[in-house]
Amino acid sequence: MFFEWLSKQMIHEGISQSILVSGESGAGKTESTKMLMQYLAYMGGRAAAEGRSVEQQVLESNPVLEAFGNAKTVRNNNSSRFGKFVELQFDKRGRISGAAIRTYLLERSRVCQVSDPERNYHCFYLLCAAPPQDVEKYKVGNPRTFHYLNQSNFFELSGVDESEEYLATRRAMDIVGISHDEQDAIFRVVAAILHLGNIEFAKGTETDASEPKDDKSRFHLKIAAELFMCDEKSLEDSMCKRVMVTRDETITKSLDPEAAALSRDALAKIVYSRLFDWIVNKINNSIGQDPDSSLSIGVLDIYGFESFKTNRCLTGMLLFSSFT
């Protein structure tokens, strides 16, 4: 009844509305948001003859974003590790005419550091459970063999068939307008990040220099470069060297093994973050926005809070600052 009243307020009063979904981690915010979106898509849907592409794309964006932005935590098997604001735009007759998705504060550190019994982002495990031809194509396999995944002893979610979830995610990508070639590029990047994590470093021949530790590390470096479609030596240098540009010259400094490992992790995090941003932008471009719409309903799904002995409000302040 509340949501029906909210829709009527928007139409009859001509006032845009917003809904904030908040609560403790594991309370059901993500599921509540999905049901809310389904209701609004139904109420603002068009007749079957007119097509429902916008509504379908908005709804199918959920499994795509969950695959790349959700992970298992101690409190929740499908925890959103980013904030999401969805703006549904309506025409004067109350029908959905466009939509925009904005995301905030993706937890980049999870890509490289996972605490037991949590997991990394779902997409890594989905890819490892893909059909044999895809497993071979992307050079992946048992998640236990990848450093970015085996820091935790938790690999499988109870009651979840991740091979089917992988196929479902690709079907959702089709609906939101991500082509097969783009899907291939996305999963190549996901696989490359896994191989990056398996590159270890040892002291090089020069002072304070480093290089791939052994043949195993060089193998993963070679596979990562192939998946990224970049030069293998350039990829190695990006982790083992630091380039500083001054006013008069460019200085290249070699990194020791510890610093090279940190550089490797930094590269993995920034690549994943930009991949996530690209997916969001692609979905937005595919759905399209209505420049003539003056009515909208915004739904904000933010991080869940947890009670610790020492609490920090930094995340909340950053989220608030994003809207002010």
C-alpha positions as CSV (number, residue, x, y, z in Angstrom):
1,M,0.0,0.0,0.0
2,F,2.8,2.4,0.8
3,F,4.5,2.0,-2.6
4,E,1.1,2.5,-4.3
5,W,0.6,5.7,-2.3
6,L,4.1,6.8,-3.2
7,S,3.4,6.3,-6.9
8,K,0.2,8.2,-6.7
9,Q,1.9,11.0,-4.9
10,M,4.4,11.3,-7.7
11,I,1.7,11.3,-10.4
12,H,-1.0,13.4,-8.8
13,E,1.2,15.9,-6.8
14,G,4.0,16.0,-9.4
15,I,6.6,15.5,-6.8
16,S,9.5,13.1,-7.3
17,Q,10.1,10.6,-4.5
18,S,13.0,8.8,-2.9
19,I,13.3,5.6,-0.9
20,L,16.2,4.8,1.4
21,V,16.8,1.1,2.2
22,S,19.0,0.8,5.2
23,G,19.6,-1.6,8.1
24,E,21.9,-4.1,9.7
25,S,24.1,-6.3,7.5
26,G,22.1,-9.4,6.5
27,A,18.7,-7.9,7.2
28,G,17.5,-8.3,3.7
29,K,18.1,-4.8,2.1
30,T,19.2,-6.2,-1.2
31,E,16.2,-8.6,-1.5
32,S,13.8,-5.8,-0.4
33,T,15.3,-3.5,-3.0
34,K,14.8,-6.1,-5.7
35,M,11.1,-6.7,-4.7
36,L,10.6,-2.9,-4.6
37,M,12.1,-2.6,-8.1
38,Q,9.9,-5.4,-9.4
39,Y,6.8,-3.6,-8.0
40,L,7.7,-0.2,-9.5
41,A,8.5,-1.9,-12.8
42,Y,5.1,-3.6,-12.8
43,M,3.2,-0.4,-11.8
44,G,5.1,1.7,-14.4
45,G,5.2,-0.9,-17.1
46,R,3.8,-0.5,-20.5
47,A,1.4,-2.8,-22.4
48,A,2.9,-5.9,-23.8
49,A,2.4,-4.6,-27.4
50,E,4.5,-1.6,-26.6
51,G,7.4,-3.6,-25.2
52,R,8.9,-3.6,-21.7
53,S,12.5,-3.2,-22.6
54,V,13.3,-0.5,-20.1
55,E,11.7,-2.4,-17.2
56,Q,13.3,-5.6,-18.2
57,Q,16.8,-4.0,-18.4
58,V,16.4,-2.4,-15.0
59,L,15.4,-5.6,-13.4
60,E,18.1,-7.7,-15.2
61,S,20.8,-5.2,-14.1
62,N,20.4,-6.6,-10.6
63,P,21.9,-10.1,-11.2
64,V,24.7,-8.5,-13.3
65,L,25.7,-6.0,-10.6
66,E,25.3,-8.6,-7.9
67,A,27.8,-10.9,-9.7
68,F,30.4,-8.2,-9.8
69,G,29.6,-6.2,-6.7
70,N,28.3,-8.8,-4.1
71,A,30.2,-11.3,-2.0
72,K,29.7,-13.7,0.9
73,T,30.5,-12.1,4.3
74,V,30.3,-13.4,7.8
75,R,26.7,-12.1,8.1
76,N,25.3,-12.5,4.6
77,N,25.9,-14.9,1.7
78,N,25.0,-12.2,-0.9
79,S,26.2,-9.0,0.7
80,S,26.4,-5.8,-1.4
81,R,29.9,-4.4,-1.2
82,F,28.9,-1.1,-2.9
83,G,26.2,1.5,-2.6
84,K,23.6,1.7,-5.3
85,F,21.2,4.5,-6.2
86,V,18.6,3.7,-8.9
87,E,16.6,6.5,-10.4
88,L,13.5,5.4,-12.3
89,Q,12.2,8.1,-14.6
90,F,8.5,8.4,-15.5
91,D,6.5,10.2,-18.2
92,K,3.3,12.2,-17.5
93,R,1.2,9.1,-17.6
94,G,3.2,7.3,-14.9
95,R,5.0,4.9,-17.2
96,I,8.8,4.2,-16.9
97,S,10.6,6.2,-19.6
98,G,14.2,5.8,-18.5
99,A,16.5,4.9,-15.7
100,A,19.9,5.7,-14.3
101,I,22.1,3.7,-11.9
102,R,24.8,5.3,-9.8
103,T,27.2,3.2,-7.6
104,Y,29.4,4.3,-4.7
105,L,32.4,3.0,-2.8
106,L,33.0,-0.4,-4.2
107,E,35.1,-2.4,-1.7
108,R,38.2,-2.7,-3.8
109,S,40.4,-4.3,-1.1
110,R,38.3,-7.5,-1.3
111,V,39.7,-8.3,-4.7
112,C,43.1,-9.0,-3.1
113,Q,42.4,-9.7,0.6
114,V,39.7,-12.1,1.8
115,S,39.2,-13.1,5.5
116,D,38.1,-16.5,6.5
117,P,35.2,-17.5,6.1
118,E,34.3,-14.8,3.6
119,R,34.6,-14.9,-0.2
120,N,35.8,-12.7,-3.0
121,Y,33.3,-11.3,-5.5
122,H,30.9,-13.8,-6.9
123,C,32.1,-13.4,-10.5
124,F,35.4,-15.1,-9.8
125,Y,33.8,-18.3,-8.5
126,L,31.1,-18.2,-11.3
127,L,33.9,-18.1,-13.9
128,C,35.7,-21.1,-12.2
129,A,32.4,-23.0,-12.4
130,A,31.8,-22.1,-16.0
131,P,31.2,-24.8,-18.8
132,P,34.5,-26.6,-19.7
133,Q,34.9,-24.7,-23.0
134,D,34.9,-21.4,-21.1
135,V,37.1,-22.7,-18.3
136,E,39.7,-23.7,-20.9
137,K,39.2,-20.4,-22.9
138,Y,39.9,-18.2,-19.9
139,K,42.5,-20.5,-18.4
140,V,40.8,-20.9,-15.0
141,G,39.8,-23.9,-12.9
142,N,39.6,-24.9,-9.3
143,P,39.3,-21.7,-7.2
144,R,41.6,-23.2,-4.6
145,T,44.5,-22.7,-6.9
146,F,44.2,-18.9,-7.0
147,H,45.8,-16.8,-4.3
148,Y,43.1,-14.1,-4.4
149,L,40.5,-16.8,-3.6
150,N,42.3,-19.3,-1.4
151,Q,43.1,-16.9,1.5
152,S,39.7,-18.1,2.8
153,N,38.7,-21.8,3.2
154,F,35.2,-21.0,2.0
155,F,34.6,-21.7,-1.7
156,E,31.0,-22.9,-2.3
157,L,27.7,-21.4,-1.2
158,S,25.2,-23.9,0.1
159,G,22.2,-24.3,-2.3
160,V,23.8,-22.3,-5.1
161,D,24.7,-23.9,-8.5
162,E,27.4,-21.5,-9.6
163,S,27.7,-23.1,-13.1
164,E,24.0,-22.2,-13.6
165,E,24.5,-18.8,-12.1
166,Y,27.3,-18.1,-14.6
167,L,25.0,-18.9,-17.4
168,A,22.2,-16.8,-15.8
169,T,24.6,-13.9,-15.5
170,R,25.5,-14.1,-19.2
171,R,21.8,-14.2,-20.1
172,A,21.2,-11.1,-18.0
173,M,24.1,-9.4,-19.7
174,D,22.4,-10.1,-23.0
175,I,19.2,-8.4,-21.8
176,V,20.9,-5.3,-20.5
177,G,22.7,-4.8,-23.8
178,I,26.2,-6.2,-23.2
179,S,27.3,-7.9,-26.4
180,H,28.9,-11.4,-26.5
181,D,32.2,-9.8,-27.5
182,E,32.0,-7.4,-24.5
183,Q,31.1,-10.3,-22.2
184,D,34.2,-12.1,-23.5
185,A,36.3,-9.1,-22.7
186,I,34.8,-8.8,-19.2
187,F,35.5,-12.4,-18.3
188,R,39.0,-12.2,-19.8
189,V,39.7,-9.3,-17.3
190,V,38.2,-11.3,-14.4
191,A,40.4,-14.3,-15.3
192,A,43.5,-12.1,-15.8
193,I,43.1,-10.7,-12.3
194,L,43.1,-14.2,-10.8
195,H,46.3,-15.0,-12.7
196,L,47.9,-11.7,-11.5
197,G,47.4,-12.8,-7.9
198,N,49.5,-15.9,-8.5
199,I,52.6,-14.0,-9.6
200,E,55.2,-14.0,-6.8
201,F,58.4,-12.0,-6.8
202,A,62.0,-12.6,-5.8
203,K,65.1,-10.4,-5.8
204,G,66.4,-9.5,-9.2
205,T,70.0,-9.2,-10.4
206,E,70.1,-5.4,-9.7
207,T,70.0,-3.8,-6.3
208,D,66.5,-3.4,-4.8
209,A,65.1,-4.9,-8.0
210,S,62.6,-7.8,-8.4
211,E,61.4,-10.3,-11.0
212,P,58.9,-13.1,-11.2
213,K,59.9,-15.7,-8.6
214,D,59.9,-18.9,-10.7
215,D,58.6,-20.6,-13.7
216,K,55.1,-20.9,-12.1
217,S,55.0,-17.1,-11.6
218,R,56.2,-16.5,-15.2
219,F,53.5,-18.9,-16.4
220,H,50.8,-16.8,-14.7
221,L,52.4,-13.6,-16.0
222,K,52.2,-14.9,-19.5
223,I,48.6,-16.0,-19.2
224,A,47.6,-12.6,-17.6
225,A,49.3,-10.7,-20.4
226,E,47.5,-12.9,-23.0
227,L,44.1,-12.3,-21.3
228,F,44.8,-8.6,-21.0
229,M,46.0,-8.6,-24.6
230,C,49.1,-6.6,-23.7
231,D,52.8,-7.0,-23.9
232,E,54.2,-9.5,-21.3
233,K,57.3,-7.4,-20.5
234,S,55.3,-4.2,-20.2
235,L,53.0,-5.9,-17.7
236,E,56.0,-7.2,-15.7
237,D,57.5,-3.7,-15.6
238,S,54.2,-2.2,-14.5
239,M,54.5,-4.3,-11.3
240,C,58.3,-4.4,-10.8
241,K,59.1,-0.7,-11.6
242,R,57.7,2.7,-10.7
243,V,57.8,5.6,-13.1
244,M,58.1,9.1,-11.8
245,V,57.6,12.0,-14.1
246,T,59.3,15.3,-13.1
247,R,59.3,18.6,-14.8
248,D,62.6,17.9,-16.6
249,E,62.8,14.1,-16.9
250,T,61.2,10.7,-16.4
251,I,62.7,8.5,-13.7
252,T,62.2,4.7,-13.5
253,K,62.8,3.1,-10.1
254,S,63.0,-0.6,-9.5
255,L,60.9,-2.1,-6.7
256,D,61.9,-4.8,-4.2
257,P,59.8,-8.0,-4.1
258,E,57.6,-6.7,-1.3
259,A,56.9,-3.4,-3.1
260,A,56.3,-5.3,-6.4
261,A,53.6,-7.5,-4.7
262,L,51.9,-4.3,-3.4
263,S,52.1,-2.9,-6.9
264,R,50.5,-6.1,-8.3
265,D,47.6,-5.9,-5.8
266,A,47.1,-2.2,-6.6
267,L,46.9,-3.0,-10.3
268,A,44.4,-5.8,-9.7
269,K,42.2,-3.5,-7.6
270,I,42.2,-0.5,-10.0
271,V,41.5,-2.8,-13.0
272,Y,38.6,-4.5,-11.2
273,S,37.2,-1.1,-10.1
274,R,37.3,0.3,-13.6
275,L,35.7,-2.9,-15.0
276,F,32.9,-2.5,-12.5
277,D,32.4,1.2,-13.5
278,W,32.5,0.2,-17.2
279,I,29.7,-2.3,-16.6
280,V,27.5,0.3,-14.8
281,N,28.1,2.8,-17.6
282,K,27.3,0.2,-20.2
283,I,24.0,-0.6,-18.5
284,N,23.1,3.0,-18.2
285,N,23.8,3.7,-21.9
286,S,21.8,0.7,-22.9
287,I,18.8,1.5,-20.8
288,G,18.8,5.2,-21.7
289,Q,17.6,8.2,-19.8
290,D,14.6,10.4,-20.6
291,P,15.7,14.1,-20.8
292,D,12.1,15.2,-20.8
293,S,11.2,13.4,-17.6
294,S,10.4,15.6,-14.6
295,L,9.2,12.8,-12.4
296,S,11.3,10.1,-10.8
297,I,11.5,7.6,-7.9
298,G,14.9,7.1,-6.5
299,V,15.9,4.0,-4.5
300,L,19.1,4.0,-2.5
301,D,20.5,0.7,-1.2
302,I,23.5,1.3,1.0
303,Y,26.0,-0.8,2.9
304,G,24.6,-2.7,5.9
305,F,25.9,-1.6,9.3
306,E,27.4,-3.9,11.9
307,S,28.0,-3.4,15.6
308,F,31.6,-3.7,16.7
309,K,33.4,-2.9,19.9
310,T,34.8,0.1,18.0
311,N,32.6,1.6,15.3
312,R,33.7,3.9,12.5
313,C,31.3,6.2,10.6
314,L,33.6,7.0,7.7
315,T,31.6,5.0,5.2
316,G,28.4,6.7,6.2
317,M,30.0,10.1,5.9
318,L,31.4,9.3,2.5
319,L,28.0,8.2,1.3
320,F,26.4,11.3,2.7
321,S,29.0,13.5,1.0
322,S,28.2,11.9,-2.3
323,F,24.7,13.3,-2.2
324,T,25.5,16.8,-0.8
